[in-house]
């Protein structure tokens, strides 16, 4: 579970960077990529939470 949280945290760092780049450079593809990565990070956290309750 700890590994999943670390990976989700790393993904959220990339989400932040991609969002800033997308906004500053007017690159909507970067914003869509950050949206996709944030969904992956959420899935990791949800899975880690399920693992902790078992």
Long-range contacts (C-beta under 8 A, 24 or more apart in sequence): 1-48, 1-51, 1-52, 4-44, 4-45, 4-47, 4-48, 4-51, 5-44, 5-45, 5-48, 7-41, 7-44, 8-41, 8-42, 8-44, 8-45, 8-48, 9-41, 11-37, 11-38, 11-40, 11-41, 11-44, 12-37, 12-38, 12-41, 15-41
